[in-house]
Amino acid sequence: MKTNRSVPFMLAAAMSVLFSCGQDLFAQDEKKRDRALRILAVGQEPPWREVIQGGRRIQVAPPQGSLPPIQLQLSNDEGVELGEAVEVKLNQISRVMAVTPGAVPLRAVGDGGLDAKAWSTLKFPNVSAGLAILWRDPAKGKWTDGCKGLFLRDDLGSSGFPAGRVRIVNVSKFALGLQFGSEKGLLKPGQTLIRAGKSGVFEKVPIELSVKDKNGRWVKVLSQQINQRPEHRTHVVLYTNDGEAPSRPVGAVVLREAARTPAVKRAR
């Protein structure tokens, strides 16, 4: 695939903040938790394995560190749980977690209960809703050892992610050739783009993303059509395939949803 580097891409108006997920725990703001955080952990799924026991097929548990924590729990610096834990599934957006602006320490919930240390601490800016995209730290290779992340606004405001839009995010380590409709260009690592449909509508709009192989040839990693009504919005996230024996260097997740600003449920 040939790309036209001279065609400039308009960077998304959505504010994005890079952060690192570490083990340090910051004090949780004591203000009312009325901001909505959703989590999207992306990455290559571990291979499905099963064995025969007693004449029955039984799934073998995936290797430790090949998946993010099953649940994440907001806590304060004393380890006291704040609110309810949220379930985390690879390449799916979680339900809303109620937070306050500032440091958001998240602890993994395992069979033994709440971990003693924060698995991830991210910074939530002064916005109503945000989406944290998480991926495995490539230097460590396991979800249990930490992660990297990107924060994006998730509200419908003009500087957020409005209805009738497609947001394309590259969290892979590769520069990707992008063709979206008639537009061509290069999507750099960490770059985010937002595109609006005609009156918010996308009808069979082709999207192709490619990566160069070691021989300098473009290899497609995503090729499909975007169909979207004006009251919807679509997330397109490209990530590095860093799992076991990847068939291609980059994976993609495409998620369409009804466009609404995520909100914290009010107690009755």
C-alpha positions in Angstrom: 0.0 0.0 0.0 1.3 3.5 -0.9 0.8 6.3 1.4 0.9 10.0 0.6 2.9 11.6 3.4 2.2 15.1 2.0 -1.5 14.8 2.9 -1.7 16.2 6.4 -3.9 14.6 9.0 -5.9 16.8 11.3 -5.1 15.7 14.8 -8.1 14.9 16.9 -9.4 17.7 19.0 -9.9 15.2 21.8 -7.4 15.8 24.5 -5.1 12.8 25.1 -2.7 12.3 28.0 0.0 9.7 28.1 0.6 8.0 31.4 2.5 5.0 32.7 1.0 2.4 35.0 3.2 1.6 37.9 3.1 0.3 41.5 3.1 3.6 43.3 -0.1 4.4 45.1 -1.3 8.0 45.3 -3.9 9.4 47.7 -7.4 9.4 46.2 -9.1 12.8 46.1 -11.7 13.0 48.8 -14.1 15.0 46.7 -17.3 13.3 45.5 -16.6 10.7 42.8 -18.8 12.0 40.0 -16.5 11.5 37.0 -16.9 8.5 34.7 -13.9 6.4 33.8 -14.1 3.4 31.4 -11.2 1.1 30.7 -10.3 -0.6 27.4 -7.4 -3.1 27.7 -6.1 -4.1 24.3 -3.8 -6.8 23.1 -3.4 -10.2 21.6 -5.5 -12.9 23.1 -3.7 -16.0 24.5 -4.1 -19.2 22.5 -7.0 -21.4 23.4 -5.8 -24.7 24.8 -7.7 -27.7 26.1 -7.0 -31.1 27.4 -9.0 -34.3 27.7 -9.8 -35.4 31.3 -12.2 -38.2 32.1 -13.4 -38.1 28.5 -14.3 -34.4 28.7 -12.6 -31.4 27.1 -11.4 -28.9 29.7 -9.9 -25.5 28.9 -6.4 -25.0 30.1 -5.9 -21.7 32.0 -3.9 -19.1 30.0 -0.3 -18.4 31.1 0.0 -16.0 34.0 0.5 -12.4 32.7 -1.1 -13.1 29.3 -4.3 -11.3 30.3 -5.0 -8.2 32.4 -6.5 -8.5 35.9 -10.0 -9.9 35.8 -11.2 -7.0 38.0 -9.9 -3.6 39.0 -10.8 -1.8 42.2 -10.5 1.8 43.0 -9.0 2.4 46.5 -7.4 5.1 48.7 -3.9 5.1 50.0 -4.8 3.0 53.0 -6.1 0.3 50.7 -9.8 0.9 51.5 -12.1 0.0 48.6 -14.0 2.9 47.0 -17.1 1.9 45.1 -17.4 -1.3 43.2 -14.8 -3.2 41.2 -15.1 -3.3 37.4 -14.6 -6.3 35.3 -11.8 -6.0 32.6 -12.0 -8.1 29.4 -9.4 -7.8 26.7 -10.5 -5.7 23.7 -13.8 -4.8 25.4 -14.8 -1.5 27.0 -15.6 -1.8 30.7 -18.6 -0.4 32.5 -18.2 3.0 34.3 -16.0 3.4 37.4 -16.8 6.5 39.5 -13.6 8.6 40.1 -12.5 12.1 40.9 -10.0 14.2 39.0 -6.4 13.5 39.9 -4.6 10.3 40.7 -6.7 7.1 40.3 -5.0 4.2 41.9 -6.4 0.8 40.7 -5.7 -2.5 42.5 -6.2 -5.9 41.0 -8.7 -8.2 42.6 -7.6 -11.8 42.6 -8.5 -15.1 44.3 -6.9 -13.8 47.5 -8.8 -10.5 47.4 -7.4 -7.0 46.9 -3.8 -6.7 46.0 -1.6 -4.9 48.6 -0.2 -2.5 46.0 -1.7 -0.6 43.1 -1.5 -2.4 39.8 -2.0 0.9 37.9 -2.2 4.6 38.8 -3.5 6.9 36.1 -4.2 10.6 36.2 -7.8 11.7 35.5 -8.0 15.3 34.2 -10.8 17.7 35.0 -13.3 16.3 32.5 -16.7 14.6 32.9 -15.8 11.3 31.3 -12.6 9.5 30.1 -11.5 6.3 28.4 -8.2 4.7 29.5 -6.7 2.5 26.8 -4.2 0.1 28.4 -1.7 -2.3 26.9 1.1 -4.5 28.1 4.4 -2.8 28.8 6.5 -4.1 25.9 9.7 -3.9 28.1 8.1 -6.3 30.6 5.9 -8.5 28.4 3.4 -9.5 31.1 0.2 -7.8 32.3 1.1 -8.7 35.8 4.3 -6.6 35.6 2.6 -3.4 34.6 1.2 -1.6 31.6 1.3 1.4 29.4 -1.7 3.6 28.8 -3.4 6.5 26.9 -6.2 8.6 28.3 -8.8 10.0 26.0 -11.8 12.2 26.6 -15.0 10.2 26.3 -17.7 12.9 26.5 -19.7 14.2 23.5 -18.3 17.7 23.6 -16.7 19.3 20.6 -13.3 18.7 22.2 -14.3 15.1 23.2 -15.7 12.3 21.1 -19.1 13.5 19.6 -21.7 11.5 17.9 -21.3 10.7 14.2 -17.6 10.3 14.5 -14.9 7.6 14.1 -11.9 7.8 16.4 -8.7 6.0 15.2 -6.0 5.5 17.8 -2.6 3.9 17.2 -1.1 2.6 20.4 1.2 0.1 18.6 4.9 0.7 18.2 4.6 1.0 14.4 3.9 3.8 12.0 0.9 2.6 10.0 -0.2 3.4 6.5 -3.9 4.6 6.7 -6.5 4.8 4.0 -9.9 6.0 5.2 -12.3 6.7 2.4 -10.4 8.9 -0.1 -7.9 10.0 2.5 -4.4 8.6 2.7 -1.6 9.2 5.1 0.6 7.9 7.9 -0.6 7.2 11.4 2.3 7.5 13.9 2.6 5.6 17.2 0.5 7.4 19.8 -1.5 9.4 17.3 -5.2 9.9 17.5 -7.5 11.0 14.7 -11.2 11.8 14.7 -13.2 11.9 11.5 -16.9 13.0 11.0 -19.3 11.3 8.6 -21.5 13.2 6.2 -24.2 14.4 8.5 -22.7 11.9 11.0 -23.3 8.9 8.6 -20.7 6.4 7.4 -22.0 4.1 4.7 -19.6 1.4 3.4 -16.6 3.7 4.0 -13.4 1.6 3.5 -10.7 1.7 6.1 -7.4 0.0 5.6 -4.3 0.1 7.9 -1.0 -1.5 6.9 2.4 -1.9 8.4 5.8 -2.3 6.7 7.4 -5.8 7.0 11.1 -6.3 7.3 11.4 -6.2 3.5 9.7 -2.8 3.3 6.5 -4.1 1.9 3.1 -2.9 3.2 1.1 -5.6 4.8 -2.6 -5.1 5.7 -3.5 -5.4 9.4 -7.1 -4.1 9.0 -9.3 -4.0 6.0 -13.1 -3.5 6.4 -15.9 -1.0 5.9 -17.3 1.5 8.4 -21.1 1.7 8.6 -22.5 4.0 11.2 -25.6 6.0 11.9 -25.4 9.6 13.1 -26.4 8.7 16.7 -23.4 6.3 17.0 -19.7 6.6 17.2 -16.9 4.1 16.5 -13.6 3.3 18.3 -10.8 1.9 16.1 -7.7 1.0 18.2 -4.5 -0.5 16.7 -2.1 -2.3 19.1 1.1 -4.3 19.0 0.5 -8.1 18.8 3.0 -9.1 21.5 1.6 -12.4 22.5 2.5 -16.0 21.6 3.4 -16.5 17.9 1.6 -13.5 16.4 0.4 -14.0 12.8 0.9 -10.3 12.1 2.7 -7.5 14.1 -0.4 -5.3 14.7 -3.9 -6.2 15.8 -7.1 -4.0 15.7 -10.3 -3.7 17.7 -13.3 -1.9 16.2 -16.1 -1.1 18.6 -19.3 0.8 17.6 -21.6 2.2 20.3 -24.5 4.5 20.9 -23.1 8.0 21.4 -23.7 9.2 24.9 -21.4 10.7 27.5 -20.7 7.9 30.1 -22.1 9.0 33.5 -21.9 7.8 37.1 -25.1 6.3 38.3 -26.7 8.3 41.0 -27.6 6.5 44.3 -31.4 6.5 44.9 
